[in-house]
Amino acid sequence: MGQPERHPLTMDGRDPRNLRGDPITGDRYTSREFMQREWEHMWKRIWHVAGRVKQLEEPGDYIVHDFMHESVICIRQNDGSIKAFYNVCGHRGQRLAWSDAHAGEGLRCPYHGWLWGRDGVLREAQDAEIDFPQGNPCGKLRLHELRCDTWGGFVWYTMDPNAPSLMEYLHPIPEIYKNYPMETAVRVFWMKIDLNTNWKFATDNFSESYHTRTAHPQVPPWIDQDVDSARHEMYPNGHGRTVQPMRPSLTDRLPPGIPHPFDAILRQWDIDPDSYPDYETKAMQGWLDLKKQKRKLWKERGYLHYEHMNDEELTDSPHTVIFPNVTISFLPDNLIFFRTEPHPDDPNKCTFDLWCMAFPVEGQTHVESIMAGIQPLEEAEFQHRAFDNGRGVPEIKDQIVYQDMLLAEGQQRGMYSQGYRDAYLAAQETRVRFFHEVLNDYLEGRK
């Protein structure tokens, strides 16, 4: 399998002619009024990720997803389907659940004991037959249901009954990544981190790699950051991606005597890095040889997820933003899920979700994630931390995402400055403005 053809909907993510030129002003990050407009016109209309399908193994298992002042329960039904309900009792508005759990007989309200079945129908209520002038509510009342669907091993829901289907909303992302067995991925690291920045910081950051040489100097030795090496793509629904070859940059060189990370990758697949006459040949021809070796050895080494991957997917790094706030890095052996969600009231705060997932390989008991280091190949426990200028997350210190978070508060403070009026973008940052223009389309009723 060779290189993939570009999807017909692909727009050049380096061509500013694809933009209107909407300004990216500081109030978008600092204004409570702008934050409220996002809630009313965008957040209530998009599809949200509630969690992983693997969290709902048995009928009655449920996920609780809190978003701003709203909360949603996604629960496995007796027939295997998944339903989503607002996390509120239909009696007097008490919250039903506070964390993921299993609903044995159903969801029982802690206030007056009303019992809602897994299907959302009221099963029991105190004095149901003798004290309700409007009639027995059991069997008649239902929890308010939302539309729910799955893709990529993720559970999604939308608050908008008129939203496009999940596949329409995500298009063309599911088609582009059909070769990845995303449902099989094991979440080996699972952390939610409180940040002192607006949620849009992450989408801006993940929509370009122009910052990588400065913020992540460890990356160019194994992912090529040269300006013309990457392919930048964006799609009408607001999604976009940067595809970079996982080979050493020809521009950035490690000092002599430092072991090169690309050498270890070549040796892993029985390629001698010393067989190449010079650095340039090792970077370019070694990258091509790596594709051939993976194609040759995948089955005997247990990398069964390689079976349907093309040459680009075997050796490259498509970093993909799903509008508005989800980013997934699709690596040959890993998926990394990033998501920011706004604070309920304060535009200067958000939460950052980091889920590191690995495709199982026979015989492996541990995996290495480029965002969380070496982890056991098993479902991780949930952790919630405050970033606290890095002090709150020592487990990921000096990892790529940690370096991004160190910049978040400074970026947010800069949005208040009278010295900042609009972004002055390089061509490779075109997708940053595109994201804001699609957001504007929602706020102005064009989406």
HUTA-V314023 format. One record per residue. RES is the residue in three letters. SS is DSSP state (alpha for helix, beta for strand, coil for the rest). BURIAL is # if it has 24 or more other ideal C-beta (glycine too) atoms within 12 Angstrom, else .. D_FIRST is the distance of its C-alpha to the first C-alpha in Angstrom with 1 decimal. Layout:
res=RES ss=SS burial=BURIAL d_first=D_FIRST
res=RES ss=SS burial=BURIAL d_first=D_FIRST
//
This chain:
res=MET ss=coil burial=. d_first=0.0
res=GLY ss=coil burial=. d_first=3.8
res=GLN ss=coil burial=. d_first=7.0
res=PRO ss=coil burial=# d_first=8.4
res=GLU ss=coil burial=. d_first=11.5
res=ARG ss=coil burial=. d_first=14.7
res=HIS ss=coil burial=# d_first=16.6
res=PRO ss=coil burial=. d_first=19.6
res=LEU ss=coil burial=. d_first=22.0
res=THR ss=coil burial=# d_first=21.0
res=MET ss=beta burial=# d_first=24.0
res=ASP ss=beta burial=. d_first=24.2
res=GLY ss=coil burial=# d_first=25.4
res=ARG ss=coil burial=# d_first=27.1
res=ASP ss=coil burial=. d_first=29.2
res=PRO ss=alpha burial=# d_first=32.6
res=ARG ss=alpha burial=. d_first=33.3
res=ASN ss=alpha burial=# d_first=31.3
res=LEU ss=coil burial=# d_first=34.2
res=ARG ss=coil burial=. d_first=37.8
res=GLY ss=coil burial=. d_first=39.1
res=ASP ss=coil burial=# d_first=40.5
res=PRO ss=coil burial=. d_first=42.3
res=ILE ss=coil burial=# d_first=41.3
res=THR ss=coil burial=. d_first=44.8
res=GLY ss=coil burial=# d_first=46.0
res=ASP ss=alpha burial=. d_first=47.6
res=ARG ss=alpha burial=# d_first=44.2
res=TYR ss=alpha burial=# d_first=44.0
res=THR ss=alpha burial=# d_first=47.7
res=SER ss=coil burial=. d_first=49.3
res=ARG ss=alpha burial=. d_first=50.1
res=GLU ss=alpha burial=. d_first=50.5
res=PHE ss=alpha burial=# d_first=47.0
res=MET ss=alpha burial=# d_first=45.8
res=GLN ss=alpha burial=. d_first=47.7
res=ARG ss=alpha burial=. d_first=46.1
res=GLU ss=alpha burial=# d_first=42.6
res=TRP ss=alpha burial=# d_first=43.7
res=GLU ss=alpha burial=. d_first=45.3
res=HIS ss=alpha burial=. d_first=42.8
res=MET ss=alpha burial=# d_first=39.4
res=TRP ss=alpha burial=# d_first=39.3
res=LYS ss=coil burial=# d_first=40.9
res=ARG ss=coil burial=# d_first=38.4
res=ILE ss=coil burial=# d_first=34.9
res=TRP ss=beta burial=# d_first=33.0
res=HIS ss=beta burial=# d_first=33.6
res=VAL ss=beta burial=# d_first=31.9
res=ALA ss=beta burial=# d_first=34.5
res=GLY ss=beta burial=# d_first=32.6
res=ARG ss=beta burial=# d_first=30.1
res=VAL ss=alpha burial=# d_first=30.1
res=LYS ss=alpha burial=# d_first=30.6
res=GLN ss=alpha burial=# d_first=34.1
res=LEU ss=coil burial=# d_first=35.1
res=GLU ss=coil burial=. d_first=34.8
res=GLU ss=coil burial=. d_first=38.1
res=PRO ss=coil burial=. d_first=40.1
res=GLY ss=coil burial=# d_first=42.3
res=ASP ss=beta burial=# d_first=40.1
res=TYR ss=beta burial=# d_first=40.0
res=ILE ss=beta burial=# d_first=38.7
res=VAL ss=beta burial=# d_first=41.0
res=HIS ss=beta burial=# d_first=39.6
res=ASP ss=beta burial=# d_first=42.2
res=PHE ss=beta burial=# d_first=41.6
res=MET ss=coil burial=# d_first=44.5
res=HIS ss=coil burial=. d_first=47.5
res=GLU ss=beta burial=# d_first=45.5
res=SER ss=beta burial=# d_first=44.2
res=VAL ss=beta burial=# d_first=42.0
res=ILE ss=beta burial=# d_first=41.7
res=CYS ss=beta burial=# d_first=38.5
res=ILE ss=beta burial=# d_first=39.5
res=ARG ss=beta burial=# d_first=38.0
res=GLN ss=coil burial=# d_first=39.9
res=ASN ss=coil burial=. d_first=41.2
res=ASP ss=coil burial=. d_first=38.7
res=GLY ss=coil burial=. d_first=35.7
res=SER ss=coil burial=. d_first=35.3
res=ILE ss=beta burial=# d_first=35.9
res=LYS ss=beta burial=# d_first=38.7
res=ALA ss=beta burial=# d_first=39.6
res=PHE ss=beta burial=# d_first=43.3
res=TYR ss=beta burial=# d_first=45.2
res=ASN ss=coil burial=# d_first=46.6
res=VAL ss=coil burial=# d_first=50.2
res=CYS ss=coil burial=# d_first=52.9
res=GLY ss=coil burial=# d_first=54.2
res=HIS ss=coil burial=# d_first=57.8
res=ARG ss=coil burial=. d_first=58.6
res=GLY ss=coil burial=. d_first=55.3
res=GLN ss=coil burial=. d_first=55.0
res=ARG ss=coil burial=# d_first=51.6
res=LEU ss=coil burial=# d_first=50.4
res=ALA ss=coil burial=# d_first=48.0
res=TRP ss=coil burial=. d_first=47.3
res=SER ss=coil burial=. d_first=44.3
res=ASP ss=coil burial=# d_first=41.6
res=ALA ss=beta burial=. d_first=43.3
res=HIS ss=beta burial=. d_first=43.8
res=ALA ss=coil burial=# d_first=46.1
res=GLY ss=coil burial=. d_first=48.0
res=GLU ss=coil burial=. d_first=50.3
res=GLY ss=coil burial=# d_first=49.0
res=LEU ss=beta burial=# d_first=49.5
res=ARG ss=beta burial=# d_first=53.1
res=CYS ss=coil burial=# d_first=54.7
res=PRO ss=coil burial=. d_first=56.6
res=TYR ss=coil burial=. d_first=59.3
res=HIS ss=coil burial=. d_first=60.9
res=GLY ss=coil burial=. d_first=58.8
res=TRP ss=coil burial=# d_first=57.1
res=LEU ss=beta burial=# d_first=54.3
res=TRP ss=beta burial=# d_first=51.3
res=GLY ss=coil burial=# d_first=49.1
res=ARG ss=coil burial=# d_first=45.4
res=ASP ss=coil burial=# d_first=45.1
res=GLY ss=coil burial=# d_first=47.2
res=VAL ss=beta burial=# d_first=50.4
res=LEU ss=beta burial=# d_first=53.6
res=ARG ss=beta burial=# d_first=54.9
res=GLU ss=beta burial=# d_first=57.9
res=ALA ss=coil burial=# d_first=60.4
res=GLN ss=coil burial=. d_first=63.8
res=ASP ss=coil burial=. d_first=66.6
res=ALA ss=coil burial=. d_first=64.2
res=GLU ss=coil burial=. d_first=66.7
res=ILE ss=coil burial=. d_first=69.9
res=ASP ss=coil burial=. d_first=69.3
res=PHE ss=coil burial=. d_first=67.0
res=PRO ss=coil burial=. d_first=69.0
res=GLN ss=coil burial=. d_first=65.9
res=GLY ss=coil burial=. d_first=65.1
res=ASN ss=coil burial=. d_first=63.1
res=PRO ss=coil burial=# d_first=59.7
res=CYS ss=coil burial=# d_first=57.9
res=GLY ss=coil burial=. d_first=55.4
res=LYS ss=coil burial=. d_first=55.9
res=LEU ss=coil burial=# d_first=54.5
res=ARG ss=beta burial=. d_first=50.8
res=LEU ss=coil burial=# d_first=48.9
res=HIS ss=coil burial=# d_first=47.2
res=GLU ss=beta burial=# d_first=43.7
res=LEU ss=beta burial=# d_first=40.7
res=ARG ss=beta burial=# d_first=37.4
res=CYS ss=beta burial=# d_first=34.8
res=ASP ss=beta burial=# d_first=31.1
res=THR ss=beta burial=# d_first=28.1
res=TRP ss=beta burial=# d_first=24.5
res=GLY ss=coil burial=# d_first=22.3
res=GLY ss=coil burial=# d_first=25.0
res=PHE ss=beta burial=# d_first=27.6
res=VAL ss=beta burial=# d_first=30.8
res=TRP ss=beta burial=# d_first=31.6
res=TYR ss=beta burial=# d_first=34.9
res=THR ss=beta burial=# d_first=36.6
res=MET ss=coil burial=# d_first=40.3
res=ASP ss=coil burial=. d_first=40.1
res=PRO ss=coil burial=. d_first=40.7
res=ASN ss=coil burial=. d_first=39.6
res=ALA ss=coil burial=# d_first=36.3
res=PRO ss=coil burial=. d_first=33.2
res=SER ss=coil burial=. d_first=31.1
res=LEU ss=alpha burial=# d_first=28.9
res=MET ss=alpha burial=. d_first=25.7
res=GLU ss=alpha burial=. d_first=27.4
res=TYR ss=alpha burial=# d_first=28.5
res=LEU ss=alpha burial=# d_first=25.1
res=HIS ss=coil burial=# d_first=23.2
res=PRO ss=coil burial=# d_first=20.5
res=ILE ss=alpha burial=# d_first=19.8
res=PRO ss=alpha burial=# d_first=19.0
res=GLU ss=alpha burial=. d_first=16.5
res=ILE ss=alpha burial=# d_first=14.7
res=TYR ss=coil burial=# d_first=14.7
res=LYS ss=coil burial=. d_first=14.1
res=ASN ss=coil burial=# d_first=11.4
res=TYR ss=coil burial=# d_first=14.3
res=PRO ss=coil burial=# d_first=16.9
res=MET ss=alpha burial=# d_first=19.7
res=GLU ss=alpha burial=. d_first=22.4
res=THR ss=alpha burial=. d_first=22.2
res=ALA ss=coil burial=# d_first=22.8
res=VAL ss=beta burial=# d_first=26.2
res=ARG ss=beta burial=# d_first=28.4
res=VAL ss=beta burial=# d_first=29.8
res=PHE ss=beta burial=# d_first=31.7
res=TRP ss=beta burial=# d_first=33.6
res=MET ss=beta burial=# d_first=36.1
res=LYS ss=beta burial=# d_first=37.9
res=ILE ss=beta burial=# d_first=39.6
res=ASP ss=beta burial=# d_first=42.5
res=LEU ss=beta burial=# d_first=42.2
res=ASN ss=coil burial=# d_first=44.9
res=THR ss=coil burial=# d_first=42.8
res=ASN ss=coil burial=# d_first=41.8
res=TRP ss=coil burial=# d_first=38.6
res=LYS ss=alpha burial=# d_first=37.1
res=PHE ss=alpha burial=# d_first=37.0
res=ALA ss=alpha burial=# d_first=33.7
res=THR ss=alpha burial=# d_first=31.9
res=ASP ss=alpha burial=# d_first=33.2
res=ASN ss=alpha burial=# d_first=32.1
res=PHE ss=alpha burial=# d_first=28.5
res=SER ss=coil burial=# d_first=28.1
res=GLU ss=coil burial=# d_first=28.2
res=SER ss=coil burial=# d_first=27.6
res=TYR ss=coil burial=# d_first=30.4
res=HIS ss=coil burial=# d_first=32.5
res=THR ss=alpha burial=# d_first=30.3
res=ARG ss=alpha burial=. d_first=31.9
res=THR ss=alpha burial=. d_first=35.3
res=ALA ss=alpha burial=# d_first=34.8
res=HIS ss=coil burial=# d_first=32.0
res=PRO ss=coil burial=. d_first=32.6
res=GLN ss=coil burial=. d_first=30.6
res=VAL ss=coil burial=# d_first=27.3
res=PRO ss=coil burial=# d_first=26.7
res=PRO ss=coil burial=# d_first=26.5
res=TRP ss=coil burial=# d_first=23.1
res=ILE ss=coil burial=# d_first=21.9
res=ASP ss=coil burial=# d_first=22.4
res=GLN ss=coil burial=# d_first=25.1
res=ASP ss=coil burial=# d_first=25.8
res=VAL ss=coil burial=# d_first=26.7
res=ASP ss=coil burial=. d_first=24.2
res=SER ss=coil burial=# d_first=21.1
res=ALA ss=coil burial=# d_first=20.5
res=ARG ss=beta burial=# d_first=19.3
res=HIS ss=beta burial=# d_first=21.9
res=GLU ss=beta burial=# d_first=21.5
res=MET ss=beta burial=# d_first=24.0
res=TYR ss=coil burial=# d_first=24.5
res=PRO ss=coil burial=# d_first=27.7
res=ASN ss=coil burial=# d_first=28.4
res=GLY ss=coil burial=# d_first=28.8
res=HIS ss=coil burial=# d_first=25.6
res=GLY ss=beta burial=# d_first=23.7
res=ARG ss=beta burial=# d_first=21.4
res=THR ss=beta burial=# d_first=21.0
res=VAL ss=beta burial=# d_first=17.6
res=GLN ss=beta burial=# d_first=18.5
res=PRO ss=beta burial=# d_first=16.7
res=MET ss=coil burial=# d_first=17.8
res=ARG ss=coil burial=# d_first=19.4
res=PRO ss=coil burial=# d_first=23.1
res=SER ss=coil burial=# d_first=24.9
res=LEU ss=coil burial=# d_first=26.3
res=THR ss=coil burial=. d_first=29.4
res=ASP ss=coil burial=# d_first=30.4
res=ARG ss=coil burial=. d_first=31.4
res=LEU ss=coil burial=. d_first=32.8
res=PRO ss=coil burial=. d_first=36.3
res=PRO ss=coil burial=. d_first=36.6
res=GLY ss=coil burial=. d_first=37.0
res=ILE ss=coil burial=. d_first=34.9
res=PRO ss=coil burial=. d_first=32.0
res=HIS ss=coil burial=# d_first=28.7
res=PRO ss=alpha burial=# d_first=26.4
res=PHE ss=alpha burial=# d_first=23.3
res=ASP ss=alpha burial=# d_first=24.9
res=ALA ss=alpha burial=. d_first=25.0
res=ILE ss=alpha burial=# d_first=21.3
res=LEU ss=alpha burial=# d_first=20.5
res=ARG ss=alpha burial=. d_first=23.1
res=GLN ss=alpha burial=. d_first=21.7
res=TRP ss=coil burial=# d_first=18.7
res=ASP ss=coil burial=. d_first=21.1
res=ILE ss=coil burial=# d_first=20.8
res=ASP ss=coil burial=. d_first=24.2
res=PRO ss=alpha burial=# d_first=24.7
res=ASP ss=alpha burial=. d_first=27.9
res=SER ss=alpha burial=. d_first=26.1
res=TYR ss=coil burial=. d_first=25.3
res=PRO ss=coil burial=. d_first=28.3
res=ASP ss=coil burial=. d_first=28.4
res=TYR ss=alpha burial=# d_first=27.2
res=GLU ss=alpha burial=. d_first=25.2
res=THR ss=alpha burial=. d_first=23.2
res=LYS ss=alpha burial=# d_first=22.7
res=ALA ss=alpha burial=# d_first=21.4
res=MET ss=alpha burial=# d_first=19.1
res=GLN ss=alpha burial=. d_first=18.0
res=GLY ss=alpha burial=# d_first=18.2
res=TRP ss=alpha burial=# d_first=15.7
res=LEU ss=alpha burial=# d_first=13.2
res=ASP ss=alpha burial=# d_first=14.4
res=LEU ss=alpha burial=# d_first=14.0
res=LYS ss=alpha burial=# d_first=10.3
res=LYS ss=alpha burial=. d_first=10.5
res=GLN ss=alpha burial=# d_first=13.3
res=LYS ss=alpha burial=# d_first=11.9
res=ARG ss=alpha burial=# d_first=9.0
res=LYS ss=alpha burial=. d_first=12.1
res=LEU ss=alpha burial=. d_first=14.8
res=TRP ss=coil burial=# d_first=13.7
res=LYS ss=coil burial=. d_first=15.3
res=GLU ss=coil burial=. d_first=18.5
res=ARG ss=coil burial=. d_first=19.1
res=GLY ss=coil burial=. d_first=18.9
res=TYR ss=coil burial=# d_first=16.1
res=LEU ss=alpha burial=. d_first=15.3
res=HIS ss=alpha burial=# d_first=14.2
res=TYR ss=alpha burial=# d_first=10.9
res=GLU ss=coil burial=. d_first=9.9
res=HIS ss=coil burial=. d_first=8.2
res=MET ss=coil burial=# d_first=7.5
res=ASN ss=coil burial=# d_first=4.9
res=ASP ss=alpha burial=# d_first=6.2
res=GLU ss=alpha burial=# d_first=9.2
res=GLU ss=alpha burial=# d_first=10.1
res=LEU ss=alpha burial=# d_first=10.2
res=THR ss=alpha burial=# d_first=12.7
res=ASP ss=beta burial=# d_first=14.3
res=SER ss=beta burial=# d_first=17.1
res=PRO ss=beta burial=# d_first=17.3
res=HIS ss=beta burial=# d_first=21.0
res=THR ss=beta burial=# d_first=21.9
res=VAL ss=beta burial=# d_first=25.4
res=ILE ss=beta burial=# d_first=26.3
res=PHE ss=coil burial=# d_first=29.6
res=PRO ss=coil burial=# d_first=32.1
res=ASN ss=coil burial=# d_first=32.1
res=VAL ss=beta burial=# d_first=28.9
res=THR ss=beta burial=# d_first=26.3
res=ILE ss=beta burial=# d_first=23.3
res=SER ss=beta burial=# d_first=21.4
res=PHE ss=beta burial=# d_first=17.9
res=LEU ss=coil burial=# d_first=17.3
res=PRO ss=coil burial=# d_first=14.8
res=ASP ss=coil burial=# d_first=17.8
res=ASN ss=beta burial=# d_first=20.3
res=LEU ss=beta burial=# d_first=21.3
res=ILE ss=beta burial=# d_first=24.5
res=PHE ss=beta burial=# d_first=26.6
res=PHE ss=beta burial=# d_first=29.3
res=ARG ss=beta burial=# d_first=32.0
res=THR ss=beta burial=# d_first=35.4
res=GLU ss=beta burial=# d_first=38.1
res=PRO ss=beta burial=# d_first=41.5
res=HIS ss=coil burial=# d_first=44.8
res=PRO ss=coil burial=. d_first=46.9
res=ASP ss=coil burial=. d_first=49.6
res=ASP ss=coil burial=. d_first=48.8
res=PRO ss=coil burial=# d_first=46.4
res=ASN ss=coil burial=# d_first=46.5
res=LYS ss=coil burial=# d_first=44.9
res=CYS ss=beta burial=# d_first=41.7
res=THR ss=beta burial=# d_first=39.7
res=PHE ss=beta burial=# d_first=36.4
res=ASP ss=beta burial=# d_first=34.1
res=LEU ss=beta burial=# d_first=31.8
res=TRP ss=beta burial=# d_first=29.6
res=CYS ss=beta burial=# d_first=27.3
res=MET ss=beta burial=# d_first=25.0
res=ALA ss=beta burial=# d_first=22.8
res=PHE ss=coil burial=# d_first=20.3
res=PRO ss=coil burial=# d_first=22.2
res=VAL ss=coil burial=# d_first=21.3
res=GLU ss=coil burial=. d_first=23.5
res=GLY ss=coil burial=. d_first=26.4
res=GLN ss=coil burial=. d_first=26.2
res=THR ss=coil burial=. d_first=29.5
res=HIS ss=beta burial=. d_first=29.1
res=VAL ss=beta burial=# d_first=26.4
res=GLU ss=beta burial=# d_first=26.6
res=SER ss=beta burial=# d_first=26.3
res=ILE ss=coil burial=# d_first=26.4
res=MET ss=coil burial=# d_first=29.0
res=ALA ss=coil burial=# d_first=31.2
res=GLY ss=beta burial=. d_first=30.9
res=ILE ss=beta burial=. d_first=30.7
res=GLN ss=beta burial=# d_first=31.3
res=PRO ss=beta burial=. d_first=31.7
res=LEU ss=coil burial=# d_first=28.9
res=GLU ss=coil burial=. d_first=31.0
res=GLU ss=coil burial=. d_first=32.0
res=ALA ss=coil burial=# d_first=34.1
res=GLU ss=coil burial=. d_first=37.5
res=PHE ss=coil burial=. d_first=38.2
res=GLN ss=beta burial=. d_first=40.0
res=HIS ss=beta burial=. d_first=41.7
res=ARG ss=beta burial=# d_first=42.9
res=ALA ss=beta burial=. d_first=44.5
res=PHE ss=coil burial=# d_first=42.8
res=ASP ss=alpha burial=. d_first=46.2
res=ASN ss=alpha burial=. d_first=45.0
res=GLY ss=alpha burial=# d_first=42.7
res=ARG ss=coil burial=. d_first=45.5
res=GLY ss=coil burial=. d_first=44.4
res=VAL ss=coil burial=# d_first=40.9
res=PRO ss=alpha burial=. d_first=41.2
res=GLU ss=alpha burial=# d_first=38.2
res=ILE ss=alpha burial=# d_first=35.9
res=LYS ss=coil burial=. d_first=38.1
res=ASP ss=coil burial=. d_first=36.3
res=GLN ss=coil burial=# d_first=32.9
res=ILE ss=alpha burial=# d_first=31.0
res=VAL ss=alpha burial=# d_first=32.2
res=TYR ss=alpha burial=# d_first=35.7
res=GLN ss=alpha burial=# d_first=35.8
res=ASP ss=alpha burial=# d_first=35.0
res=MET ss=alpha burial=# d_first=37.7
res=LEU ss=alpha burial=# d_first=40.2
res=LEU ss=alpha burial=# d_first=39.9
res=ALA ss=alpha burial=# d_first=40.3
res=GLU ss=alpha burial=# d_first=44.1
res=GLY ss=alpha burial=. d_first=44.7
res=GLN ss=alpha burial=# d_first=42.4
res=GLN ss=alpha burial=# d_first=44.4
res=ARG ss=alpha burial=. d_first=47.7
res=GLY ss=alpha burial=. d_first=46.7
res=MET ss=coil burial=# d_first=46.3
res=TYR ss=coil burial=. d_first=50.1
res=SER ss=coil burial=. d_first=51.0
res=GLN ss=coil burial=. d_first=52.8
res=GLY ss=coil burial=. d_first=51.0
res=TYR ss=coil burial=. d_first=47.6
res=ARG ss=coil burial=. d_first=47.3
res=ASP ss=coil burial=. d_first=43.7
res=ALA ss=coil burial=# d_first=40.5
res=TYR ss=coil burial=. d_first=40.0
res=LEU ss=coil burial=# d_first=36.2
res=ALA ss=coil burial=. d_first=33.8
res=ALA ss=alpha burial=. d_first=31.1
res=GLN ss=alpha burial=# d_first=28.5
res=GLU ss=alpha burial=# d_first=30.8
res=THR ss=alpha burial=# d_first=30.7
res=ARG ss=alpha burial=# d_first=29.1
res=VAL ss=alpha burial=# d_first=32.2
res=ARG ss=alpha burial=# d_first=34.5
res=PHE ss=alpha burial=# d_first=32.1
res=PHE ss=alpha burial=# d_first=32.4
res=HIS ss=alpha burial=# d_first=36.2
res=GLU ss=alpha burial=# d_first=36.2
res=VAL ss=alpha burial=# d_first=34.4
res=LEU ss=alpha burial=# d_first=36.9
res=ASN ss=alpha burial=# d_first=39.7
res=ASP ss=alpha burial=. d_first=38.4
res=TYR ss=alpha burial=# d_first=39.0
res=LEU ss=alpha burial=# d_first=42.4
res=GLU ss=coil burial=. d_first=43.6
res=GLY ss=coil burial=. d_first=42.5
res=ARG ss=coil burial=. d_first=39.8
res=LYS ss=coil burial=. d_first=37.2
//
